[in-house]
Amino acid sequence: MQFIVYQYKQASHYKMFVDVQSDIVETLKRCMAIPLIESHYLSEKVNKVLFPLIRIDGEDYRLMTTELSSVPVEVIGEVIADLGDYADEVKDALNLMFWGI
């Protein structure tokens, strides 16, 4: 589901990711996702549109937009959060990365 944060079940530097794929687009056993990382790992000087700050359960994370990838459904774990309230920030980050706007 678009804008849902899931636990990443596979061993990885990232512990969770956001499903950014439209709910009307189906891909065979995969989804487009952007990982989240704890905000303290990035400098305060990062582009705040490209790497928006996301708050989940009182903790700050950055959307790692440049790490967008297709992930297999097998790595999708438990639902952690719904980022519907951050939909504009996620879309703005993708627009900046792909179209420079």
Gaussian input, Z-matrix of N, CA and C with variables (Angstrom, degrees):
# hf/3-21g

backbone

0 1
 N
 C     1     B1
 C     2     B2     1     A1
 N     3     B3     2     A2     1     D1
 C     4     B4     3     A3     2     D2
 C     5     B5     4     A4     3     D3
 N     6     B6     5     A5     4     D4
 C     7     B7     6     A6     5     D5
 C     8     B8     7     A7     6     D6
 N     9     B9     8     A8     7     D7
 C    10    B10     9     A9     8     D8
 C    11    B11    10    A10     9     D9
 N    12    B12    11    A11    10    D10
 C    13    B13    12    A12    11    D11
 C    14    B14    13    A13    12    D12
 N    15    B15    14    A14    13    D13
 C    16    B16    15    A15    14    D14
 C    17    B17    16    A16    15    D15
 N    18    B18    17    A17    16    D16
 C    19    B19    18    A18    17    D17
 C    20    B20    19    A19    18    D18
 N    21    B21    20    A20    19    D19
 C    22    B22    21    A21    20    D20
 C    23    B23    22    A22    21    D21
 N    24    B24    23    A23    22    D22
 C    25    B25    24    A24    23    D23
 C    26    B26    25    A25    24    D24
 N    27    B27    26    A26    25    D25
 C    28    B28    27    A27    26    D26
 C    29    B29    28    A28    27    D27
 N    30    B30    29    A29    28    D28
 C    31    B31    30    A30    29    D29
 C    32    B32    31    A31    30    D30
 N    33    B33    32    A32    31    D31
 C    34    B34    33    A33    32    D32
 C    35    B35    34    A34    33    D33
 N    36    B36    35    A35    34    D34
 C    37    B37    36    A36    35    D35
 C    38    B38    37    A37    36    D36
 N    39    B39    38    A38    37    D37
 C    40    B40    39    A39    38    D38
 C    41    B41    40    A40    39    D39
 N    42    B42    41    A41    40    D40
 C    43    B43    42    A42    41    D41
 C    44    B44    43    A43    42    D42
 N    45    B45    44    A44    43    D43
 C    46    B46    45    A45    44    D44
 C    47    B47    46    A46    45    D45
 N    48    B48    47    A47    46    D46
 C    49    B49    48    A48    47    D47
 C    50    B50    49    A49    48    D48
 N    51    B51    50    A50    49    D49
 C    52    B52    51    A51    50    D50
 C    53    B53    52    A52    51    D51
 N    54    B54    53    A53    52    D52
 C    55    B55    54    A54    53    D53
 C    56    B56    55    A55    54    D54
 N    57    B57    56    A56    55    D55
 C    58    B58    57    A57    56    D56
 C    59    B59    58    A58    57    D57
 N    60    B60    59    A59    58    D58
 C    61    B61    60    A60    59    D59
 C    62    B62    61    A61    60    D60
 N    63    B63    62    A62    61    D61
 C    64    B64    63    A63    62    D62
 C    65    B65    64    A64    63    D63
 N    66    B66    65    A65    64    D64
 C    67    B67    66    A66    65    D65
 C    68    B68    67    A67    66    D66
 N    69    B69    68    A68    67    D67
 C    70    B70    69    A69    68    D68
 C    71    B71    70    A70    69    D69
 N    72    B72    71    A71    70    D70
 C    73    B73    72    A72    71    D71
 C    74    B74    73    A73    72    D72
 N    75    B75    74    A74    73    D73
 C    76    B76    75    A75    74    D74
 C    77    B77    76    A76    75    D75
 N    78    B78    77    A77    76    D76
 C    79    B79    78    A78    77    D77
 C    80    B80    79    A79    78    D78
 N    81    B81    80    A80    79    D79
 C    82    B82    81    A81    80    D80
 C    83    B83    82    A82    81    D81
 N    84    B84    83    A83    82    D82
 C    85    B85    84    A84    83    D83
 C    86    B86    85    A85    84    D84
 N    87    B87    86    A86    85    D85
 C    88    B88    87    A87    86    D86
 C    89    B89    88    A88    87    D87
 N    90    B90    89    A89    88    D88
 C    91    B91    90    A90    89    D89
 C    92    B92    91    A91    90    D90
 N    93    B93    92    A92    91    D91
 C    94    B94    93    A93    92    D92
 C    95    B95    94    A94    93    D93
 N    96    B96    95    A95    94    D94
 C    97    B97    96    A96    95    D95
 C    98    B98    97    A97    96    D96
 N    99    B99    98    A98    97    D97
 C   100   B100    99    A99    98    D98
 C   101   B101   100   A100    99    D99
 N   102   B102   101   A101   100   D100
 C   103   B103   102   A102   101   D101
 C   104   B104   103   A103   102   D102
 N   105   B105   104   A104   103   D103
 C   106   B106   105   A105   104   D104
 C   107   B107   106   A106   105   D105
 N   108   B108   107   A107   106   D106
 C   109   B109   108   A108   107   D107
 C   110   B110   109   A109   108   D108
 N   111   B111   110   A110   109   D109
 C   112   B112   111   A111   110   D110
 C   113   B113   112   A112   111   D111
 N   114   B114   113   A113   112   D112
 C   115   B115   114   A114   113   D113
 C   116   B116   115   A115   114   D114
 N   117   B117   116   A116   115   D115
 C   118   B118   117   A117   116   D116
 C   119   B119   118   A118   117   D117
 N   120   B120   119   A119   118   D118
 C   121   B121   120   A120   119   D119
 C   122   B122   121   A121   120   D120
 N   123   B123   122   A122   121   D121
 C   124   B124   123   A123   122   D122
 C   125   B125   124   A124   123   D123
 N   126   B126   125   A125   124   D124
 C   127   B127   126   A126   125   D125
 C   128   B128   127   A127   126   D126
 N   129   B129   128   A128   127   D127
 C   130   B130   129   A129   128   D128
 C   131   B131   130   A130   129   D129
 N   132   B132   131   A131   130   D130
 C   133   B133   132   A132   131   D131
 C   134   B134   133   A133   132   D132
 N   135   B135   134   A134   133   D133
 C   136   B136   135   A135   134   D134
 C   137   B137   136   A136   135   D135
 N   138   B138   137   A137   136   D136
 C   139   B139   138   A138   137   D137
 C   140   B140   139   A139   138   D138
 N   141   B141   140   A140   139   D139
 C   142   B142   141   A141   140   D140
 C   143   B143   142   A142   141   D141
 N   144   B144   143   A143   142   D142
 C   145   B145   144   A144   143   D143
 C   146   B146   145   A145   144   D144
 N   147   B147   146   A146   145   D145
 C   148   B148   147   A147   146   D146
 C   149   B149   148   A148   147   D147
 N   150   B150   149   A149   148   D148
 C   151   B151   150   A150   149   D149
 C   152   B152   151   A151   150   D150
 N   153   B153   152   A152   151   D151
 C   154   B154   153   A153   152   D152
 C   155   B155   154   A154   153   D153
 N   156   B156   155   A155   154   D154
 C   157   B157   156   A156   155   D155
 C   158   B158   157   A157   156   D156
 N   159   B159   158   A158   157   D157
 C   160   B160   159   A159   158   D158
 C   161   B161   160   A160   159   D159
 N   162   B162   161   A161   160   D160
 C   163   B163   162   A162   161   D161
 C   164   B164   163   A163   162   D162
 N   165   B165   164   A164   163   D163
 C   166   B166   165   A165   164   D164
 C   167   B167   166   A166   165   D165
 N   168   B168   167   A167   166   D166
 C   169   B169   168   A168   167   D167
 C   170   B170   169   A169   168   D168
 N   171   B171   170   A170   169   D169
 C   172   B172   171   A171   170   D170
 C   173   B173   172   A172   171   D171
 N   174   B174   173   A173   172   D172
 C   175   B175   174   A174   173   D173
 C   176   B176   175   A175   174   D174
 N   177   B177   176   A176   175   D175
 C   178   B178   177   A177   176   D176
 C   179   B179   178   A178   177   D177
 N   180   B180   179   A179   178   D178
 C   181   B181   180   A180   179   D179
 C   182   B182   181   A181   180   D180
 N   183   B183   182   A182   181   D181
 C   184   B184   183   A183   182   D182
 C   185   B185   184   A184   183   D183
 N   186   B186   185   A185   184   D184
 C   187   B187   186   A186   185   D185
 C   188   B188   187   A187   186   D186
 N   189   B189   188   A188   187   D187
 C   190   B190   189   A189   188   D188
 C   191   B191   190   A190   189   D189
 N   192   B192   191   A191   190   D190
 C   193   B193   192   A192   191   D191
 C   194   B194   193   A193   192   D192
 N   195   B195   194   A194   193   D193
 C   196   B196   195   A195   194   D194
 C   197   B197   196   A196   195   D195
 N   198   B198   197   A197   196   D196
 C   199   B199   198   A198   197   D197
 C   200   B200   199   A199   198   D198
 N   201   B201   200   A200   199   D199
 C   202   B202   201   A201   200   D200
 C   203   B203   202   A202   201   D201
 N   204   B204   203   A203   202   D202
 C   205   B205   204   A204   203   D203
 C   206   B206   205   A205   204   D204
 N   207   B207   206   A206   205   D205
 C   208   B208   207   A207   206   D206
 C   209   B209   208   A208   207   D207
 N   210   B210   209   A209   208   D208
 C   211   B211   210   A210   209   D209
 C   212   B212   211   A211   210   D210
 N   213   B213   212   A212   211   D211
 C   214   B214   213   A213   212   D212
 C   215   B215   214   A214   213   D213
 N   216   B216   215   A215   214   D214
 C   217   B217   216   A216   215   D215
 C   218   B218   217   A217   216   D216
 N   219   B219   218   A218   217   D217
 C   220   B220   219   A219   218   D218
 C   221   B221   220   A220   219   D219
 N   222   B222   221   A221   220   D220
 C   223   B223   222   A222   221   D221
 C   224   B224   223   A223   222   D222
 N   225   B225   224   A224   223   D223
 C   226   B226   225   A225   224   D224
 C   227   B227   226   A226   225   D225
 N   228   B228   227   A227   226   D226
 C   229   B229   228   A228   227   D227
 C   230   B230   229   A229   228   D228
 N   231   B231   230   A230   229   D229
 C   232   B232   231   A231   230   D230
 C   233   B233   232   A232   231   D231
 N   234   B234   233   A233   232   D232
 C   235   B235   234   A234   233   D233
 C   236   B236   235   A235   234   D234
 N   237   B237   236   A236   235   D235
 C   238   B238   237   A237   236   D236
 C   239   B239   238   A238   237   D237
 N   240   B240   239   A239   238   D238
 C   241   B241   240   A240   239   D239
 C   242   B242   241   A241   240   D240
 N   243   B243   242   A242   241   D241
 C   244   B244   243   A243   242   D242
 C   245   B245   244   A244   243   D243
 N   246   B246   245   A245   244   D244
 C   247   B247   246   A246   245   D245
 C   248   B248   247   A247   246   D246
 N   249   B249   248   A248   247   D247
 C   250   B250   249   A249   248   D248
 C   251   B251   250   A250   249   D249
 N   252   B252   251   A251   250   D250
 C   253   B253   252   A252   251   D251
 C   254   B254   253   A253   252   D252
 N   255   B255   254   A254   253   D253
 C   256   B256   255   A255   254   D254
 C   257   B257   256   A256   255   D255
 N   258   B258   257   A257   256   D256
 C   259   B259   258   A258   257   D257
 C   260   B260   259   A259   258   D258
 N   261   B261   260   A260   259   D259
 C   262   B262   261   A261   260   D260
 C   263   B263   262   A262   261   D261
 N   264   B264   263   A263   262   D262
 C   265   B265   264   A264   263   D263
 C   266   B266   265   A265   264   D264
 N   267   B267   266   A266   265   D265
 C   268   B268   267   A267   266   D266
 C   269   B269   268   A268   267   D267
 N   270   B270   269   A269   268   D268
 C   271   B271   270   A270   269   D269
 C   272   B272   271   A271   270   D270
 N   273   B273   272   A272   271   D271
 C   274   B274   273   A273   272   D272
 C   275   B275   274   A274   273   D273
 N   276   B276   275   A275   274   D274
 C   277   B277   276   A276   275   D275
 C   278   B278   277   A277   276   D276
 N   279   B279   278   A278   277   D277
 C   280   B280   279   A279   278   D278
 C   281   B281   280   A280   279   D279
 N   282   B282   281   A281   280   D280
 C   283   B283   282   A282   281   D281
 C   284   B284   283   A283   282   D282
 N   285   B285   284   A284   283   D283
 C   286   B286   285   A285   284   D284
 C   287   B287   286   A286   285   D285
 N   288   B288   287   A287   286   D286
 C   289   B289   288   A288   287   D287
 C   290   B290   289   A289   288   D288
 N   291   B291   290   A290   289   D289
 C   292   B292   291   A291   290   D290
 C   293   B293   292   A292   291   D291
 N   294   B294   293   A293   292   D292
 C   295   B295   294   A294   293   D293
 C   296   B296   295   A295   294   D294
 N   297   B297   296   A296   295   D295
 C   298   B298   297   A297   296   D296
 C   299   B299   298   A298   297   D297
 N   300   B300   299   A299   298   D298
 C   301   B301   300   A300   299   D299
 C   302   B302   301   A301   300   D300

   B1=1.4548
   B2=1.5379
   B3=1.2916
   B4=1.4577
   B5=1.5262
   B6=1.3291
   B7=1.4675
   B8=1.5320
   B9=1.3239
   B10=1.4607
   B11=1.5226
   B12=1.3281
   B13=1.4638
   B14=1.5212
   B15=1.3286
   B16=1.4583
   B17=1.5238
   B18=1.3037
   B19=1.4592
   B20=1.5257
   B21=1.3299
   B22=1.4589
   B23=1.5182
   B24=1.3289
   B25=1.4594
   B26=1.5213
   B27=1.3071
   B28=1.4538
   B29=1.5270
   B30=1.3228
   B31=1.4628
   B32=1.5285
   B33=1.3187
   B34=1.4584
   B35=1.5212
   B36=1.3164
   B37=1.4650
   B38=1.5276
   B39=1.3286
   B40=1.4557
   B41=1.5241
   B42=1.3291
   B43=1.4651
   B44=1.5273
   B45=1.3371
   B46=1.4630
   B47=1.5221
   B48=1.3232
   B49=1.4589
   B50=1.5226
   B51=1.3326
   B52=1.4622
   B53=1.5274
   B54=1.3106
   B55=1.4595
   B56=1.5283
   B57=1.3343
   B58=1.4653
   B59=1.5231
   B60=1.3068
   B61=1.4584
   B62=1.5230
   B63=1.3166
   B64=1.4609
   B65=1.5205
   B66=1.3092
   B67=1.4626
   B68=1.5297
   B69=1.3363
   B70=1.4672
   B71=1.5308
   B72=1.3374
   B73=1.4602
   B74=1.5257
   B75=1.3227
   B76=1.4569
   B77=1.5121
   B78=1.3205
   B79=1.4543
   B80=1.5169
   B81=1.2896
   B82=1.4534
   B83=1.5274
   B84=1.3061
   B85=1.4656
   B86=1.5271
   B87=1.3367
   B88=1.4659
   B89=1.5239
   B90=1.3346
   B91=1.4630
   B92=1.5207
   B93=1.3206
   B94=1.4626
   B95=1.5221
   B96=1.3228
   B97=1.4572
   B98=1.5215
   B99=1.3309
   B100=1.4658
   B101=1.5215
   B102=1.3372
   B103=1.4620
   B104=1.5257
   B105=1.3141
   B106=1.4653
   B107=1.5170
   B108=1.3226
   B109=1.4567
   B110=1.5248
   B111=1.3184
   B112=1.4651
   B113=1.5245
   B114=1.3159
   B115=1.4656
   B116=1.5229
   B117=1.3225
   B118=1.4729
   B119=1.5347
   B120=1.3290
   B121=1.4630
   B122=1.5231
   B123=1.3203
   B124=1.4618
   B125=1.5238
   B126=1.3114
   B127=1.4546
   B128=1.5239
   B129=1.3082
   B130=1.4675
   B131=1.5312
   B132=1.3357
   B133=1.4612
   B134=1.5296
   B135=1.3336
   B136=1.4665
   B137=1.5217
   B138=1.2985
   B139=1.4564
   B140=1.5269
   B141=1.3037
   B142=1.4658
   B143=1.5261
   B144=1.3210
   B145=1.4646
   B146=1.5303
   B147=1.3270
   B148=1.4589
   B149=1.5286
   B150=1.3294
   B151=1.4652
   B152=1.5324
   B153=1.3305
   B154=1.4674
   B155=1.5265
   B156=1.3207
   B157=1.4612
   B158=1.5220
   B159=1.3181
   B160=1.4613
   B161=1.5242
   B162=1.3156
   B163=1.4699
   B164=1.5261
   B165=1.3370
   B166=1.4639
   B167=1.5175
   B168=1.3113
   B169=1.4720
   B170=1.5290
   B171=1.3348
   B172=1.4546
   B173=1.5180
   B174=1.3214
   B175=1.4690
   B176=1.5259
   B177=1.3411
   B178=1.4599
   B179=1.5226
   B180=1.3233
   B181=1.4612
   B182=1.5183
   B183=1.3201
   B184=1.4620
   B185=1.5233
   B186=1.3126
   B187=1.4534
   B188=1.5265
   B189=1.3156
   B190=1.4623
   B191=1.5339
   B192=1.3135
   B193=1.4581
   B194=1.5223
   B195=1.3146
   B196=1.4650
   B197=1.5258
   B198=1.3214
   B199=1.4684
   B200=1.5336
   B201=1.3141
   B202=1.4629
   B203=1.5239
   B204=1.3262
   B205=1.4639
   B206=1.5211
   B207=1.2981
   B208=1.4556
   B209=1.5265
   B210=1.3205
   B211=1.4669
   B212=1.5287
   B213=1.3336
   B214=1.4650
   B215=1.5250
   B216=1.3173
   B217=1.4659
   B218=1.5295
   B219=1.3207
   B220=1.4608
   B221=1.5279
   B222=1.3315
   B223=1.4675
   B224=1.5240
   B225=1.3341
   B226=1.4605
   B227=1.5214
   B228=1.3397
   B229=1.4558
   B230=1.5154
   B231=1.3171
   B232=1.4636
   B233=1.5286
   B234=1.3230
   B235=1.4623
   B236=1.5204
   B237=1.3323
   B238=1.4613
   B239=1.5215
   B240=1.3341
   B241=1.4701
   B242=1.5235
   B243=1.3128
   B244=1.4590
   B245=1.5198
   B246=1.3259
   B247=1.4652
   B248=1.5236
   B249=1.3155
   B250=1.4589
   B251=1.5174
   B252=1.3342
   B253=1.4676
   B254=1.5294
   B255=1.3315
   B256=1.4622
   B257=1.5311
   B258=1.3210
   B259=1.4695
   B260=1.5265
   B261=1.3229
   B262=1.4695
   B263=1.5217
   B264=1.3324
   B265=1.4604
   B266=1.5271
   B267=1.3206
   B268=1.4651
   B269=1.5288
   B270=1.3115
   B271=1.4691
   B272=1.5249
   B273=1.3316
   B274=1.4679
   B275=1.5228
   B276=1.3289
   B277=1.4647
   B278=1.5302
   B279=1.3201
   B280=1.4686
   B281=1.5266
   B282=1.3267
   B283=1.4672
   B284=1.5216
   B285=1.3213
   B286=1.4607
   B287=1.5254
   B288=1.3190
   B289=1.4587
   B290=1.5296
   B291=1.3159
   B292=1.4591
   B293=1.5196
   B294=1.3241
   B295=1.4600
   B296=1.5238
   B297=1.3121
   B298=1.4574
   B299=1.5113
   B300=1.3382
   B301=1.4700
   B302=1.5151
   A1=109.43
   A2=116.22
   A3=121.24
   A4=111.58
   A5=114.74
   A6=126.14
   A7=113.47
   A8=117.31
   A9=120.62
   A10=108.24
   A11=115.99
   A12=121.99
   A13=107.57
   A14=114.81
   A15=121.46
   A16=110.49
   A17=115.14
   A18=121.17
   A19=107.09
   A20=115.55
   A21=121.18
   A22=107.10
   A23=118.27
   A24=122.40
   A25=113.82
   A26=118.13
   A27=121.59
   A28=110.12
   A29=117.28
   A30=121.02
   A31=108.72
   A32=115.73
   A33=121.02
   A34=109.55
   A35=115.31
   A36=121.19
   A37=109.90
   A38=115.91
   A39=121.45
   A40=110.41
   A41=115.94
   A42=120.93
   A43=112.47
   A44=116.12
   A45=119.47
   A46=110.32
   A47=113.86
   A48=119.53
   A49=109.93
   A50=114.82
   A51=122.66
   A52=108.34
   A53=116.58
   A54=121.85
   A55=106.58
   A56=117.13
   A57=120.41
   A58=112.47
   A59=116.67
   A60=120.77
   A61=110.76
   A62=115.70
   A63=120.59
   A64=110.33
   A65=115.83
   A66=120.74
   A67=112.64
   A68=117.60
   A69=119.27
   A70=112.13
   A71=117.17
   A72=121.62
   A73=108.50
   A74=115.45
   A75=119.70
   A76=109.38
   A77=116.35
   A78=121.63
   A79=106.98
   A80=116.19
   A81=121.98
   A82=112.05
   A83=116.22
   A84=124.65
   A85=114.04
   A86=116.68
   A87=121.42
   A88=108.74
   A89=115.65
   A90=119.98
   A91=108.77
   A92=115.75
   A93=121.43
   A94=107.73
   A95=115.53
   A96=119.85
   A97=111.08
   A98=114.42
   A99=121.77
   A100=107.38
   A101=116.96
   A102=118.40
   A103=112.18
   A104=114.34
   A105=122.78
   A106=108.00
   A107=115.94
   A108=121.21
   A109=108.37
   A110=116.58
   A111=119.68
   A112=108.64
   A113=116.11
   A114=121.09
   A115=113.38
   A116=118.35
   A117=120.02
   A118=112.47
   A119=118.14
   A120=120.90
   A121=112.38
   A122=117.48
   A123=121.04
   A124=110.36
   A125=115.10
   A126=121.60
   A127=110.12
   A128=115.99
   A129=120.61
   A130=111.08
   A131=116.60
   A132=121.09
   A133=113.06
   A134=118.31
   A135=119.79
   A136=110.29
   A137=115.09
   A138=120.63
   A139=108.45
   A140=116.22
   A141=121.16
   A142=113.48
   A143=117.25
   A144=119.71
   A145=109.14
   A146=116.52
   A147=121.05
   A148=111.97
   A149=116.48
   A150=122.23
   A151=109.57
   A152=117.78
   A153=119.51
   A154=112.94
   A155=113.98
   A156=121.92
   A157=108.62
   A158=115.50
   A159=122.78
   A160=107.73
   A161=117.29
   A162=121.43
   A163=108.99
   A164=114.69
   A165=121.51
   A166=108.03
   A167=116.56
   A168=122.34
   A169=112.27
   A170=116.33
   A171=121.37
   A172=115.11
   A173=118.08
   A174=122.49
   A175=109.34
   A176=115.94
   A177=121.28
   A178=111.16
   A179=114.98
   A180=123.05
   A181=108.59
   A182=116.02
   A183=121.90
   A184=108.24
   A185=115.38
   A186=121.60
   A187=107.40
   A188=117.69
   A189=122.54
   A190=109.23
   A191=114.71
   A192=122.41
   A193=112.53
   A194=117.90
   A195=121.33
   A196=112.43
   A197=117.41
   A198=122.07
   A199=111.75
   A200=117.40
   A201=122.06
   A202=109.70
   A203=116.41
   A204=119.53
   A205=110.60
   A206=114.23
   A207=121.79
   A208=107.18
   A209=116.55
   A210=119.86
   A211=109.42
   A212=116.46
   A213=119.17
   A214=110.99
   A215=116.19
   A216=119.83
   A217=112.08
   A218=117.98
   A219=121.36
   A220=113.16
   A221=117.95
   A222=120.38
   A223=112.56
   A224=116.92
   A225=120.52
   A226=109.21
   A227=115.19
   A228=121.01
   A229=112.17
   A230=114.18
   A231=121.96
   A232=111.66
   A233=115.75
   A234=121.35
   A235=108.35
   A236=116.15
   A237=121.84
   A238=111.15
   A239=116.53
   A240=119.81
   A241=109.92
   A242=114.92
   A243=123.22
   A244=106.87
   A245=116.97
   A246=121.30
   A247=112.38
   A248=117.24
   A249=120.30
   A250=112.53
   A251=117.18
   A252=120.90
   A253=112.00
   A254=117.53
   A255=122.67
   A256=111.90
   A257=117.61
   A258=121.09
   A259=112.00
   A260=117.86
   A261=120.22
   A262=111.36
   A263=117.70
   A264=121.15
   A265=110.86
   A266=116.76
   A267=120.85
   A268=109.91
   A269=117.55
   A270=121.34
   A271=111.36
   A272=117.09
   A273=120.61
   A274=110.81
   A275=117.32
   A276=121.44
   A277=110.35
   A278=116.71
   A279=120.57
   A280=111.16
   A281=117.42
   A282=120.60
   A283=111.32
   A284=117.13
   A285=120.35
   A286=110.60
   A287=116.73
   A288=119.89
   A289=112.08
   A290=117.46
   A291=120.12
   A292=114.90
   A293=118.20
   A294=120.78
   A295=114.33
   A296=117.21
   A297=120.19
   A298=114.13
   A299=116.24
   A300=119.43
   A301=110.98
   D1=133.57
   D2=-177.19
   D3=-60.87
   D4=136.16
   D5=178.19
   D6=72.27
   D7=13.93
   D8=174.35
   D9=-91.79
   D10=135.46
   D11=176.06
   D12=-92.88
   D13=129.60
   D14=179.54
   D15=-119.47
   D16=151.50
   D17=170.43
   D18=-69.81
   D19=142.37
   D20=177.29
   D21=-93.82
   D22=112.09
   D23=-172.49
   D24=-76.60
   D25=-21.03
   D26=-177.23
   D27=-88.96
   D28=150.38
   D29=177.09
   D30=-60.10
   D31=124.54
   D32=-175.99
   D33=-162.06
   D34=161.38
   D35=172.75
   D36=-63.09
   D37=-29.69
   D38=-179.11
   D39=-95.72
   D40=141.53
   D41=-179.42
   D42=-101.10
   D43=-19.12
   D44=-178.70
   D45=-153.11
   D46=161.18
   D47=179.83
   D48=-147.53
   D49=161.50
   D50=178.99
   D51=-105.88
   D52=128.31
   D53=173.26
   D54=-75.46
   D55=119.18
   D56=-178.54
   D57=-111.67
   D58=2.46
   D59=-178.60
   D60=-76.21
   D61=138.67
   D62=177.39
   D63=-58.94
   D64=141.92
   D65=179.43
   D66=-68.90
   D67=-14.70
   D68=179.47
   D69=-91.96
   D70=-4.67
   D71=178.80
   D72=-105.35
   D73=124.17
   D74=177.92
   D75=-110.16
   D76=131.71
   D77=174.45
   D78=-122.17
   D79=145.92
   D80=-173.86
   D81=-64.62
   D82=102.48
   D83=173.50
   D84=57.19
   D85=31.19
   D86=178.30
   D87=-144.85
   D88=161.47
   D89=171.26
   D90=-146.07
   D91=153.17
   D92=177.16
   D93=-83.50
   D94=130.32
   D95=-173.57
   D96=-143.49
   D97=154.30
   D98=175.87
   D99=-123.41
   D100=126.76
   D101=178.86
   D102=-72.86
   D103=158.15
   D104=173.71
   D105=-113.93
   D106=144.84
   D107=177.92
   D108=-132.83
   D109=148.47
   D110=178.13
   D111=-57.49
   D112=134.33
   D113=-170.67
   D114=-61.48
   D115=-27.47
   D116=-176.76
   D117=-67.95
   D118=-13.02
   D119=177.70
   D120=-76.51
   D121=-16.36
   D122=-179.59
   D123=-111.47
   D124=150.41
   D125=176.97
   D126=-65.61
   D127=152.21
   D128=174.38
   D129=-68.30
   D130=-11.43
   D131=-177.99
   D132=-87.29
   D133=-0.74
   D134=-179.32
   D135=-63.33
   D136=156.52
   D137=176.56
   D138=-65.54
   D139=115.73
   D140=-173.05
   D141=-77.36
   D142=-13.43
   D143=173.08
   D144=-83.27
   D145=-44.34
   D146=-179.42
   D147=-69.52
   D148=-34.52
   D149=-179.16
   D150=-123.14
   D151=69.65
   D152=-174.76
   D153=-64.52
   D154=149.33
   D155=176.74
   D156=-80.05
   D157=129.39
   D158=-179.12
   D159=-124.17
   D160=128.59
   D161=179.36
   D162=-103.81
   D163=124.87
   D164=178.52
   D165=-130.59
   D166=120.62
   D167=178.88
   D168=50.12
   D169=43.06
   D170=176.35
   D171=79.95
   D172=1.53
   D173=179.37
   D174=-110.31
   D175=143.88
   D176=179.84
   D177=-95.90
   D178=133.46
   D179=178.28
   D180=-129.90
   D181=160.66
   D182=173.00
   D183=-115.48
   D184=136.86
   D185=174.30
   D186=-75.59
   D187=121.06
   D188=-177.83
   D189=-90.35
   D190=68.74
   D191=-172.03
   D192=-54.41
   D193=-36.93
   D194=-179.03
   D195=-69.36
   D196=-8.32
   D197=178.80
   D198=-101.33
   D199=15.27
   D200=177.39
   D201=-49.68
   D202=133.26
   D203=178.63
   D204=-156.60
   D205=167.06
   D206=173.81
   D207=-90.53
   D208=127.04
   D209=-179.38
   D210=-117.76
   D211=144.20
   D212=177.50
   D213=-72.42
   D214=147.05
   D215=-178.23
   D216=-60.57
   D217=-21.40
   D218=-179.76
   D219=-64.01
   D220=-22.18
   D221=-178.79
   D222=-93.40
   D223=-2.01
   D224=-179.02
   D225=-79.35
   D226=118.17
   D227=-179.67
   D228=-99.97
   D229=-147.50
   D230=-177.62
   D231=-66.78
   D232=150.47
   D233=173.27
   D234=-70.65
   D235=130.40
   D236=179.28
   D237=-103.70
   D238=-42.20
   D239=-176.02
   D240=-161.83
   D241=164.75
   D242=173.68
   D243=-112.59
   D244=118.12
   D245=-178.74
   D246=-97.70
   D247=26.20
   D248=177.66
   D249=-53.48
   D250=-33.67
   D251=178.27
   D252=-69.51
   D253=-16.54
   D254=179.46
   D255=-104.96
   D256=13.10
   D257=-176.08
   D258=-54.67
   D259=-43.00
   D260=-179.60
   D261=-63.65
   D262=-40.88
   D263=179.61
   D264=-64.65
   D265=-41.25
   D266=179.04
   D267=-65.20
   D268=-45.97
   D269=179.25
   D270=-63.75
   D271=-40.49
   D272=178.29
   D273=-62.21
   D274=-40.10
   D275=179.06
   D276=-63.48
   D277=-44.44
   D278=178.93
   D279=-66.62
   D280=-40.71
   D281=177.38
   D282=-61.04
   D283=-42.16
   D284=179.24
   D285=-64.67
   D286=-43.97
   D287=-177.23
   D288=-65.59
   D289=-43.79
   D290=-174.64
   D291=-90.64
   D292=-34.15
   D293=-174.26
   D294=-122.45
   D295=-1.29
   D296=177.59
   D297=68.96
   D298=21.59
   D299=-179.94
   D300=-121.36

